[in-house]
Amino acid sequence: MLVTVIAGISLAAWIALWGWRSAYWRADQRLTRTPAPPAWPPVCAIIPARNEADHIAAVIGAHMASAYPGAFSIVLADDQSGDGTAERARAAAASASKSARRLEIVSVPDLPAGWTGKLWAMENAVARAREISPDAAYYLFTDADIVHAPQTLAALVAKAEYKQRALVSLMARLDARGAWGALLIPAFIYFFQKLYPFRAANSEWRTLAAAAGGCMLIHRETYEETGGVGAIRSSLIDDCALARQIKTAAPIWIGLADGDVVSRRDNRSFSSVWKMVSRTAFTQLDYSWAALAGTVLAMGVIYMVPPLVALTAPFTEYNLAGWLALAAWGLMTLTYAPTARLYGQPFWRWPALPVAGALYTAMTIGSGLAHARGKGGLWKGRRY
């Protein structure tokens, strides 16, 4: 009886997620073509970088090759890198000598108390941007491992201008190579959309806000009026914090990138994904052990129960429970399909979402345990 009730709860949860979670699972918020503005406003890219020598040449080269019709400058904040990041960035800019783009490199001073490293680097880059591009209408906040296609910036600006959005953000296409990447990365994108339904974030009538830190075009005046990164200086999940801040003053938009914004971060190893998730998973739960326990319970009922009950039902007397669990598993798989297709995953891998769910649950638990040991929030050699 208890197994049947739990299986029924799981199915009810999936029916609710499918029908009443702002259709997060459709994965249909994309950067579609919009009319060009009458005049292309000046834009300045803000790129915080710490030990990104492996990626920075490709990143700077892509920005220098941008087809944006308006004025576009780039500020790289070198956050005390020890691997030659700044030198490789300069070399990449020099090799693009025919480009009309300007690259400025700022050396980030020591990290003051109360700031995270990335936000402190962004703050220093913005200070320089005010000097070299005082008429910039937008800041393009992007990461030092994100490569933009030549037409991306124009599409972002056209969207912001035409739809009157103070923030336009794209979730970059992440590396999903290898067995671990194929299993975990599409699931990561799926879970992010479920946590922050893009349609709700894009609605002017909903308070929910979200952004992807790898690509955020932000209206400069709105950014300044709402306090900039200084107002969220200690935030580890800085992109969504900044989105909430911007949305208090103006509408925002977030969507999924296809091949126009691509992350070069290698996700083929399990440890790479573990580090990415465990750094902020417990922070997402506001460092609450009760919230962690509730999350583990919910993930178990919603993701693990359906396959476990469905697969074991033929060997038990729980026939009704088996059918309920199978229906829940099927509905789960259907909701995962659009995101899995976006990442080119064959249909036979779609039912493996519960495996990814179990692993992400383990990462969340690991994040909490690391925090308890005083070893949480480690990123780029710093612990927050």
N, C-alpha and C positions, 0 to 999 in steps of 0.2 A: 504493500500500500504506500509506504513512504517513498519508494523508488518511483512509483507512478506519479505521485504528487510532485516530486522534484522534476521529473521529466516534463510534466505539464507546466510547471513554472518556467522551465527553460523555453518551452515552445511559446508560452505567453510573452516572455521577454523578447523573443525574436520577432513575434508579430508586432509588438510595440515598437521595436527598433526599426522594423521595415516600414511601418505606417506612420509613426509619429516622431521621428527623429530628423525632421527636415530633409528627408530623402538623402541623407549623407552618403549613402552607398552608391548613388548614381554616378559619382565621380564625373560630373558634367559641367563643373565650373571651369571654363577654359578661357584663355585670352583670345577672343574672337576679333576679327577685323572691325575697327571702328573708324569713322571719318577723321581725317587729319585736321588738326586745329588750324585756324587762320594764320597763326605764326607759331613757330616752334620755340618754346621757352628755354632759356639756359638751364642746364642740368650739371650737377657736380656729383661724381661718384665718391662714396666714402668706403674705403676698404681697410678694415682692421686686419693686421697680419702678425702672427707670431710663429716663427719657424715653419714657414710655408714655401721653402725653396723648391720643393718637388713640383709645386703647382703654379707658382706665381708667374713664371714666364708665359705660360699658356693663358693665364687669366688676364694679365696686362696686355698681351698681344691681342686678345679678343676685344678688350675695351678700346684699344687703339684703332682697331679695324671697324669700330662701330659705324653703321650707316646712318646714325642719327643726323637729321638735317640741320639741327640747331647747334648752338655752342655747347660743348661738352668737355669738361675737365675732370681730372681724376686725382684724388688725394689718397695715398697709401700711408697708413699709420703703422710704422714698423715698431712693434712692441718688444724691443730688446731681443730680437732674434739672434740666435747664435749660429745660424746655418747659412748666412749669406743671402737671406731673403731680399734685402734692400738692393744688393748688388745685382742680383738676377733680375729684379724688377727694372732697374735702370738700363740694363743691357737689353731687355725686351723692348723697352720704350725707344732706345736708340736704334734698334734694328728696324723699327717702324718709322723711319725718319720722314717718310712721305706723308705720314698722318698729321692732320691738323690738331690732333688732341694733345693736351698738356698733362704731364704727370708730375705731381709734387709728392715728395716723400718726407714724412714727418717722423722724427725720432720721438717715441713716446717716453716721457720721464717716468721715474719710479711710481709704482702703484700706491696711491694714498689709501688710507683706511676708509672703509665703507664703500669702495668701488670694486666691481668685478673687472678683470683685465680687458675683456672685449669692450665693455662700455666706456672704460677710461680711454682706450685707443680711439673709439668712435668720437668721444668728446674732443680729443686733441685734433683729430682729422677735421671735424666740423669747424673748430676754431680757425684752422688754416683755410678751410673752404670759404669762410666769411671774408678772408683777406684777398684771396685770388679770384673768387667768383662772387662778389657781393650782390650781383643781380640774379643769382641762381633762383629759379622758381621752385626747383625740386632738388632733393638729395636722393641719390640712388644708393641705399645701404646694401652692400653685398659682401659676400665672404671671399676670402683669398683662395678658395678652392672651387669657386663657381665660375664656369665659363658661359658667357652670354653670346648668343648668335648675333650677327650684325644688325638684324632688324628688331631685336628684342626691345631696346630702349625706346624706339619710336612707337612700338605697339603699346608699351606701358604708359608713355606720356599721352598718346592718343586716347587711351582708356580713361586715364585720370581727368583729362580735359573735357572729353565728351560726356562722361558720366558724372563729372563733378565729384570725384573721389579724392580725399586727402591722402589716402594710402592705397596703393595698388601693389599687391604682393603675389609672387608665384612660388609654390612649393617646387623646388628644383627636382629635376629627374635624378634620382639617386642610383648609385651603382648597385646592380642586382645580379652581378655575375657569380658564378660558383654555386655550390649546393646551399651554403648558408645564406648568401645574398638572395638567391631565388626564393628561399623559404621565408626569410625574415623581412626583407625590404618592402615588398608589396604589402605585407601585413602591417608594417610600420605606417605606411601611407594610409592604409585602411583605418587603423586605430586612431590616427591623428584626425581623420575626417569624422570619425564617430565622436571623438572627444570634443572637437570644434567643428560642428556641421557648417560647411562653407556657405550654404544658402542662408543660414541664420546669421552668420557673421556679415554677409553681404546685404542683409536687410536693414533698411534705415529704421525699422520699427522694433528691432530686437537689440538687446544690450550686449549679447555675446559678441566677442571680438577675437580675431585670430590673424596671425601673420606668420610667414616663414622667413626667418632671419637671413637666409641666403640671397633673397631678392625682395627688397622693399623700396618702392618709389614713394617718397613722402613729400607732401607740399611743405615748402620751407617755412612759410608764415605760420601754418598750423603747428608744425613741429616746434617752433619757437614759442608760440602762444601757450602750448600745453606743457612746456617745461623741458622738452628735449630729453636726452638720456640722463641728464642730471637728476631728473625726478624719479628715475627708476634705477639709480646707480648701483644698487646692491642686488638687483634681480638676476637670477640664473637663467630663468626662462624669459629672456629679455624681449624676444620678438613679440610674443603674445602680450606681455606687459605694455610694450610700446603701442601695440594695436589698441588695447583698452584705453590707453591715454589719448590717442588720436581720435578714437570714436566718440569720446565725450564732447568733441567739438565739431566733427564732420563725419560723413559716411566713409566707409572703407570697402575694399574688395580684396578677396583672396581666391586664387584658382590654382589649378594643377598645370605644371609645365609639361610640354611634350618633349621636343628636342631643342627648344629654344633657350633653356636655362638648365645646365647640366653640372652636377657635382662630380669632381674628380676624386673624391674621397673613396678609397678602396674598402669595400665592405665584404670581401670574399672570406675573411676570417670571422669566426664567431666572436672572438675577443673584441674586434673592432665595433661590432654592433652592441655588445655588452657594455663597453665603455661609454658609447654614445647615449644609451638609454639609462644606465644606472646613475650617471652623473646627475640627472635632474628628476628621475622618477619619484623619489621620496619628496623632493621639493614640490612637485606637482600636487602631492597629497598634503601640502602644508605641514610636513614633518609630523603628521598625526598617525600614531600607531593604530588608533581605532579606524581611521580611514584606510590604512594599509590592510588591516584584518578584513574590513568590508570589501575592499577591492579583490583580495584573494578569494573570498567567498563568492563574490559575484562572478569573477572570471571562471571559477570552478563550475558553478551552476550553468553559466551561459555557454562556455566554450568546451569544457571537459566532459560534462555530463552527457550531452547528445551522442558523441561517438562511443563513449564507454558503455552506455546503456544499450545503444542500438546494436553494437557488435557482440555484446554478451547476452542479449535477450534470447537468441535462439537456443541457448543452453540453460535457460532459467524458465520460471513460470511467469515472468513479467512480460507477457505479450503486449498488453496495452501500453505499458511503459516503453517497450521497444518501438512501437509505432509512433508514439509521441516524440520520442527522442530522434527517430529517423526523420520525422517531419521538421523538427528543430534544426537538425544537421543540414537538411536540404535547404531550408530557408536561409540559414547562415551562409551556405555555399553560394546561393543565388545572389545574396547581397555582396559577397566578396568578388563575384565574377567581373564587374566593370573595372575595378582596380587591378585585378589580376590580369585582365586583358590589356590594360594600359601598359603593363610591364611585360607583355608578351609571354605570360605563363600559360602552358597548355592546360586544357580543362581537367586533366587527371590530377593536377596538383591543387586545384581549388579546394577539394575537401580536406586538405592538410592544414587549413587555417587553425584548427584547435591545437595542433602541435606548436605552431608559432605562438598562439595565445598562452600555452603552458610555459614556453620559454620566456616570453615577456613578463609573465607573472613571476618567474624565478628572478629575472633581472630587477623587478620592482622590489622583491624581498631583499635581494642583494644590496640594492641601494639603501634600504632602511638599515640593514645590518652594518653597512659601511659607515653610515651616519652615526650609529650607536658607538662604533669603535673610534669615532673621530677621524675617519678616513674618507668621508663623503665629499662630493663636489670637486673632485680632482679633475683639472683640465689644463692642458698645455703647461704642465709642471707646477701649477698653482692649485692650492686647496682653498675652497670657500666654505 
